[in-house]
Amino acid sequence: MAKGLDKGVLELLLKKTGTLKSEASVRVRISELRRKYSGLTLNAAAQLYAEKFGKSIMFKLDPEDRQSLNQAKIQAMPPKTIYIKKERKRPSKPFEYLKYPSKDKFEQKHVEEINKAYNCGCYTAVYVLCRKVIENLIIKLLRKRFGGKETALYWDKARGRFHDFKIILKNLNLKANQFPGPIQAAVRRLTSKAAIFAKDANDKTHSLFHVVTKKELDEANIDQIFELIILIDKEITA
């Protein structure tokens, strides 16, 4: 049987609080407090009621009442918010798809743009930009090797513009034996490797129906093409 409200507790409560409410009304308030907190005795509920008026009847409570009161106060405590400090993830370093050291600021800008496009997954843009840079670097090799004597290798005087890339590559291959002996094979290999850009890059530029995939970029061996360009550039003299 549940423990009832001690009459002496009720009398003292009415006296201490000086409430104008009737005994029945006070009992109702005490019962409400008891229902609010699981396991709270009526006498302990009377103490909570007294505390609302800044009073105490603790000396009237037995050990059972006191224990239930402590439990009720624990229940009444607001939940503690635990803040877990999240480690700030350091931004991952962008992947350097194309490594081509150059002192030319325009070449540097193009390489940066290629790497940005690659990291964004814009593979068609990477393909077309690589074609642009490769073509211009090969023209640069021809200029460095033959100077102004054989501009027809890359310049179409009649039309006042550079030859189509496939013609430039053809001319480079024909002149391979005029490069230093140790790099003649590298010149021919460069011509062969870059040939895919003479056709495919044009098609991809003018077609809306083809989007370049990462696999196509990997199969183009772009890194090998740039390595060959670096190797040849180091070996030839202007």
N, C-alpha and C positions, 0 to 999 in steps of 0.2 A: 504494500500500500504506500502510495506517495506521501511524503512527509507534509503535514499541514502547516498553516501559518500559525506561529505561536502567538497567543493572545497578548502576552506581555510585549512582544515585538510590535504588534499593531498599535497598542496603546501608546508605547513610547514613540512610535513613528508619528502618530497623530499629534502628540504633544510637541515633538521636536520640530516638525515642519510647520506647525501652526496653520495647516491647510484648512480652508473653509469648506472643502469638499466633505461629503458624507463618508462614513466608514465604508458603505457599499461601493462608492465611487473609487475610493482608494484601493479596495480589494480588486476592482476591475483593472486598474492601472498596474497593480502588482502581477495579476494573472497575465496581462498582456506582455509584460517584461519576461515572465517565465516562459511563455510560448516562443518568444523571440530567440532565446538562448537555450540550446539543447542541454538538459541535465541540471538546469538551474533550480535550486529549491525556492520555495515561497519566501522563506526568511531572507535568503540571499537577494531575491528580487526586491524585497522591502528595503534592503541596504542600497541597491541601485536607485530606487525611488527616492530615498533620503538624500542621496548624493546630488540629485537634481536641485535640491534646495540648499546645498552646501552643508549638509548635516551628516552624521554617522551614527549607526546603531551597531557597530561592529562587535562591541563587547557582549551583545546578546546572541551572537552567532556561535554555533558549535563548530567543531572541525569539519563536519560534512558540509555545513553551509559555507564555510570559508573556502573549502576546496572547490565547490561548485561556482562560487563567486569568481575565484581566480580563473577558472575555465571560461566563464562567460566573458571576462575582460580580455582574455586572449582571443576569443572569437570576434570580439568587437574591434580589435586592432585592425587598421587598414592593411591590406596586403603590401608587402615591401616590394617595391619595384627594383629589380636587379638589372643594371645596365651592363651589357657585355660589350666591351670595346672591340669593335671589328678592326681587324688589320686592314689598312688601306693597301689595296693591291697596286703594286707598282706597274705602270703601263709597260707592256711587253715591247721590247725593241723591235721595230719593223724589220721584216726580213729583207736583206739586201740581195734582191734577185739578180741585179746586174752590177758587176764590179768592173768599172772602167776608170782608172785614174787619169785625169786630164787637167791641165792647167788652163784650158780654154773654158771660160765661164759659160759659154753657150752649150758646149758639150756637157759640162757639169749639170746644167739646168735640165737638159734632155734626159740624162741618166737619172736624175732625181725624180723627174716626172714619170719615167718608166717604172721605177721602184714603187712610187706612190700608187700608180695604177695597178701594179701587180698585187700589192697588199690590200687593195680594195676589190680585187677579183675582177678587174676590168681587163680581161685577157685580149679582147679584140684591140683595145687601145694600145696595149703593150706590144702586140704583134706589129701594128702599123707604125708605131713610134720606133720600134727596133729597126724596121725596114728603112725608115727615114735616116736614122743615125748610121746604120751600116753603109748605106749608099754614099752618104757624105764622107764617111771615113775612108772608103775605098777611093773616092775621087781625091781625097787628101793624100793618099798613098801615091797615086799616079802623079799628082803635082809634085810631090816631094822627090820622087824618083826621076821624072823626066822634065821637070821644070816647065818652062814656057815653050819648049821645042816641039812637043807633041800634044798640044791641047786638043787635037782632033780625037784623041783617045776617049775624052769625056765630054767635049764641047761640040755641039752642032752649030757651026757658024752660020749655016744657011737659015736656020730657024731661030738663031739667037738664044739658045737655051741648052741645058745639058742633054746629052743623049738619054734615051730610055735606059733604065738600069740593066736590062738584059744585054744591050750593046756594050755598055761599060764593062760588064763582067766578061763578055766575049773578048773585048780588047785587052783586058787584064790578063786573061789566059794566054792570048797570043804573045804577050810581052813577058811571060813568066821567065823565059830564058835570059832576059836582060836584067834580071834581079841578081843579087849576089848568089853564088852557087848554093850555099847552105840553106837558103830560104826559098829556092825555086819550087821545091815540092810543097812548101807551106802556101805559096802563092796559088798553085794549082788547086790545092785542097780548099783554100779560102773561096776560090771561084766556084768550086763544086758545092760547098756548104751553103754559100749565099744565094745559089741559083733558085732555091725555093722561094726566096723573097722577090725575085724578079717577076714571078707569075702570081703566086698565091697572095702576096700582100696587095697587089693591084686588084685582084678579084675580091678580096675581103674589104677593101676600101670602097668599091663601087657596088657592092651587093648588100641588100638589107636582109637577105635570107640566110646568111651564115654568121654565126657568133662563135668566135674562137674559144676553144676549151683549154684548160690547163694542160691536158694531154698533148694537144697540138703544139703548145709552146715547148713542152719538154722534148717532143720529137724533133723540133727544129734545131735543137742543140745550139741555141743562141750564145751560150757561154763559150762554146768552142770557137765560134766565129770571132768573137771579140778577143779571145786569147790569141788567135792567129793574126789578127790585125795588130795587136800589141807586139807580137814577136817580129812581124815584118817591119813595122815602123822602127823598131830598135836597130835593125840591121841595115837599113838603107840610108844613104846620105843624099842630101839635096843637091 
